[in-house]
Amino acid sequence: MAFGALKSSSVTPQENADLVQHYLTVLRLRKEENLRNHQPTEWELLSHKEKLILACYHSHVREEENLEALITLQQFIRKNNEKKEQERLEAILKKENNEITESIENLAVPSYEASSQIQCDLEAAKALKDRVESFSMSTVHKKTLETLENDKTTVTPVNLLYPKNPTAPTAQTKKLADNSAMEIDEPSPESSAATPTPPMITHGQLAKMPKADQIRILVKEHVALSKECQKEALLGATARLRNLLSAAQVSQKALQKLITNKEIEKYVKGWNPWEEKKTFFPSTDPKKELSKLKFKRNGRTRSSASLNLTGNPYSCPDKWRKTTQLLQVAAGLYDNLQ
């Protein structure tokens, strides 16, 4: 029965094709309706160029956040290392102090039955010192009470210039302060119209800052210089690239006074201005070129150093210079003997 029912409910190929066509039509109509009712987002309304600009901006912000997090992490590691080093030094110092204390306590002090003359003199001097101190204290106390009673109503130019309580304001200073406050509180119309701009940080201001702030500012400056150098390096060995590399070298030297070179390489990902300068601007120093010069003799290339040692002695300028110095010494000795 079940097989017969299944056989009677089977769909013909034509009916199957009509059913598939119906579902395709329904899906097409649903898609068209979704497209008609679709509200574009702000991102979709932007042009391709605007999308690129926005993506670059977010990438720059993310790099700044990563750099700030790396600076904070390195600062925490640096403080932790300094704390460990300080604790280690304190432990060593404490150990040395304990050893010194134990050695002092273990010293054998001889005991004498009768006090010597020196001990008697010391005791007498100590008693005399106690008497003098008690006498001086009583005299000073009495004198200060008398001067306080006399100074209650005395007003002299010296007291006005040098008051006993310099922190307490006088009437004249109060008046001057009020006048100056009134003058400061009166803003000029010209100054109120202008908007002040924050001043740039100079080297003097940077030197007065804490070490952590100095490192933060110099690291950001060095990272910015490294990015500019890498961007300019795409154009080749230009004059601007030379100036940027020189500035990066100065920046790295300033950073090396505060942090290690290994930490600097973490910020710039191993970038080195000296290596870049050697790559784009190789040295043309004549002294270095002369040291690399090679001479030919007997069909073999030989360096200048080996030629001076084993070659013709008359063609070596260093030997002639030494010979001239020896002759001058001999001439001086001859003149002194005469």
C-alpha positions in Angstrom: 0.0 0.0 0.0 2.8 2.5 1.0 4.7 1.8 -2.2 1.6 2.3 -4.3 0.8 5.6 -2.6 4.4 6.8 -3.1 4.2 5.8 -6.7 0.8 7.6 -7.2 2.2 10.8 -5.6 5.4 11.0 -7.8 5.9 14.3 -9.8 6.4 14.3 -13.5 9.4 16.0 -15.0 7.3 18.8 -16.4 5.7 19.5 -13.0 9.2 19.5 -11.4 10.4 22.1 -14.0 7.4 24.3 -13.3 8.0 24.1 -9.6 11.6 25.1 -9.9 10.7 28.0 -12.2 8.1 29.1 -9.6 10.7 29.1 -6.8 13.2 31.1 -8.9 10.5 33.7 -9.7 9.7 34.0 -6.0 13.4 34.5 -5.1 13.9 37.1 -7.8 10.8 39.1 -6.7 12.0 38.9 -3.1 15.5 40.1 -4.0 14.0 43.0 -6.1 11.8 44.0 -3.1 14.8 44.0 -0.8 16.7 46.2 -3.2 13.8 48.6 -3.4 13.5 48.8 0.4 17.3 48.9 1.1 18.6 52.0 2.9 22.3 52.6 2.1 24.7 53.1 5.1 27.1 56.0 5.5 30.0 53.8 4.5 28.2 52.8 1.2 27.4 56.4 0.4 31.2 57.3 0.4 33.2 57.2 -2.8 36.2 54.9 -3.3 38.7 57.8 -2.6 36.9 58.8 0.6 36.9 55.2 1.7 40.7 55.0 1.2 41.3 58.2 3.1 39.2 57.0 6.0 41.0 53.6 6.0 44.4 55.4 6.1 43.2 57.6 9.0 42.1 54.6 11.0 45.3 52.8 10.3 47.3 55.9 11.5 45.2 56.1 14.7 45.8 52.4 15.3 49.6 52.8 14.8 49.6 55.7 17.3 47.7 53.6 19.8 50.1 50.7 19.4 53.1 52.9 19.8 51.6 54.5 23.0 50.9 51.0 24.4 54.5 49.9 23.5 56.0 52.9 25.2 53.9 52.3 28.3 54.9 48.6 28.4 58.6 49.4 28.0 58.3 52.0 30.8 56.7 49.4 33.1 59.5 46.9 32.3 62.2 49.6 32.9 60.7 50.6 36.2 60.5 46.9 37.2 64.1 46.3 36.3 65.2 49.4 38.2 63.2 48.3 41.3 64.8 44.8 41.2 68.2 46.4 40.9 67.5 48.7 43.8 66.3 45.8 45.9 69.4 43.8 45.1 71.7 46.7 46.1 69.7 47.2 49.3 70.1 43.5 50.1 73.8 43.6 49.5 74.2 46.8 51.6 72.1 45.3 54.4 74.2 42.1 54.4 77.4 44.1 54.5 76.1 46.2 57.4 75.1 43.1 59.3 78.6 41.7 58.8 80.2 44.9 60.0 77.9 45.0 63.1 78.7 41.4 64.0 82.4 42.0 63.6 82.2 45.0 65.9 80.2 43.1 68.5 82.6 40.3 68.5 85.6 42.6 69.2 87.1 41.8 72.6 87.1 45.0 74.8 89.7 44.8 77.7 88.3 45.6 81.1 90.5 47.4 83.6 90.0 47.4 87.4 91.2 50.9 87.9 90.2 53.8 85.6 93.0 55.4 83.8 93.9 59.1 83.8 92.4 59.6 80.3 89.0 58.2 81.4 89.0 60.5 84.4 89.7 63.5 82.2 86.9 62.5 79.8 84.4 62.2 82.7 85.4 65.7 84.0 85.1 67.2 80.5 81.7 65.7 80.1 80.5 67.1 83.4 81.8 70.5 82.5 80.1 70.4 79.1 76.7 69.6 80.8 77.1 72.5 83.2 77.9 74.9 80.3 74.9 73.7 78.3 72.5 74.1 81.2 73.8 77.6 81.9 73.6 78.7 78.2 70.1 77.4 77.9 68.8 79.3 80.9 70.5 82.5 79.8 69.0 82.3 76.3 65.5 81.6 77.6 65.6 84.6 79.9 66.9 86.9 77.2 64.3 85.8 74.7 61.5 86.5 77.2 62.8 90.0 77.7 63.2 90.7 74.0 59.6 89.5 73.4 58.3 91.9 76.0 60.3 94.8 74.5 59.4 94.0 70.9 55.6 94.2 71.4 55.2 97.8 70.5 58.5 98.6 68.6 58.2 99.3 64.9 61.4 100.1 63.1 62.4 100.2 59.4 64.5 97.0 60.0 61.4 95.2 61.3 59.4 96.3 58.3 62.1 95.2 55.8 62.9 91.9 57.7 59.8 90.8 59.7 60.1 88.0 62.2 57.4 86.1 60.4 58.1 86.5 56.7 55.1 84.4 55.7 52.6 86.7 57.4 51.5 89.5 55.0 51.8 93.1 56.1 49.4 95.9 55.3 51.7 97.2 52.6 52.1 93.8 50.9 48.3 93.3 51.1 47.7 96.6 49.4 50.3 95.8 46.6 48.7 92.4 46.1 45.3 93.9 45.8 46.5 96.4 43.2 48.3 93.8 41.2 45.3 91.5 41.3 43.1 94.3 40.0 45.6 95.0 37.2 45.7 91.3 36.2 42.0 90.9 36.2 41.5 93.6 33.6 41.9 91.9 30.2 42.6 94.0 27.2 40.3 93.8 24.3 43.1 93.1 21.9 44.4 90.1 23.8 40.9 88.6 24.3 40.3 88.7 20.6 43.5 86.7 19.8 43.5 83.0 20.4 46.8 81.8 22.0 48.6 79.0 20.3 50.5 76.4 22.4 54.3 76.9 22.2 56.6 74.2 20.8 58.7 72.2 23.2 62.3 73.3 23.2 65.4 71.4 24.3 65.5 73.5 27.5 61.9 72.6 28.4 62.5 69.0 27.5 65.5 68.8 29.9 63.3 70.0 32.8 60.7 67.3 32.2 60.7 63.9 34.0 62.6 61.1 32.4 59.5 59.2 31.3 58.1 62.3 29.5 61.4 62.9 27.7 61.5 59.3 26.5 57.9 59.4 25.3 58.5 62.6 23.3 61.8 61.6 21.8 60.5 58.1 20.9 57.5 59.6 19.0 59.9 62.0 17.2 62.3 59.2 16.2 59.5 57.0 15.0 58.1 59.8 12.8 61.6 60.5 11.4 62.0 56.8 10.6 58.7 56.7 8.7 59.7 59.8 6.7 63.0 58.3 5.8 61.4 55.1 4.6 58.9 57.1 2.5 61.7 59.2 1.0 63.9 56.2 0.4 61.4 55.1 -2.3 62.5 58.1 -4.4 66.2 57.2 -4.2 69.3 58.9 -2.7 68.0 62.5 -2.5 69.3 65.5 -0.6 66.2 65.4 1.6 66.8 61.8 2.5 70.4 62.7 3.6 69.0 65.4 5.9 66.4 63.1 7.3 68.9 60.4 8.0 71.2 62.9 9.8 68.3 64.1 11.9 67.4 60.5 12.7 71.0 59.8 13.8 70.9 62.8 16.2 67.5 61.7 17.5 68.8 58.1 18.2 71.9 59.5 19.9 69.7 61.5 22.2 67.6 58.4 22.9 70.6 56.3 23.6 71.4 58.5 26.6 68.0 57.5 28.2 67.3 54.0 27.0 69.2 51.1 25.5 69.7 50.6 21.8 67.8 47.3 21.9 64.7 49.1 23.2 65.0 51.8 20.4 65.1 49.0 17.8 61.8 47.7 19.1 60.1 51.0 18.4 61.4 51.3 14.8 61.3 47.5 14.1 65.1 47.2 13.6 65.5 50.2 11.4 68.9 51.8 11.7 69.8 55.2 10.2 73.5 54.5 10.0 72.9 51.3 7.9 70.5 53.2 5.7 73.0 56.0 5.2 75.7 53.5 4.2 73.3 51.9 1.7 72.2 55.1 0.0 75.3 57.3 0.5 78.4 55.2 0.6 81.5 56.8 2.1 84.1 58.4 -0.3 86.7 59.1 2.3 90.2 59.1 0.6 91.9 57.6 3.6 89.5 54.6 3.6 90.0 54.3 -0.2 93.7 54.3 0.2 93.6 51.5 2.8 91.7 49.4 0.3 94.2 50.1 -2.5 96.0 47.1 -3.8 99.3 47.0 -5.7 100.5 44.5 -8.2 103.9 42.9 -8.0 105.1 39.8 -9.8 101.7 39.3 -11.2 100.0 39.1 -7.8 97.8 41.6 -6.1 99.1 42.7 -2.7 97.8 45.2 -0.2 99.6 48.3 0.9 100.4 46.9 4.3 102.0 43.7 3.0 103.9 45.8 0.4 105.4 47.9 3.2 106.5 44.8 5.1 107.9 42.7 2.4 108.2 44.9 -0.7 110.7 47.6 -1.7 111.7 49.5 1.5 112.5 52.7 -0.5 108.9 53.1 -1.6 107.4 53.2 1.9 106.6 56.7 3.1 106.3 55.6 6.7 109.8 54.3 6.8 111.1 57.5 5.3 109.3 59.5 7.9 110.8 57.4 10.7 114.3 57.7 9.1 113.9 61.5 9.0 112.9 61.6 12.7 116.0 59.5 13.6 118.3 61.8 11.6 116.8 64.8 13.4 117.5 63.2 16.8 121.1 62.3 15.8 121.6 65.9 14.6 120.4 67.2 18.0 122.7 64.9 19.9 125.7 66.0 17.7 124.9 69.7 18.4 124.8 69.0 22.1 128.1 67.2 22.1 129.8 70.1 20.4 
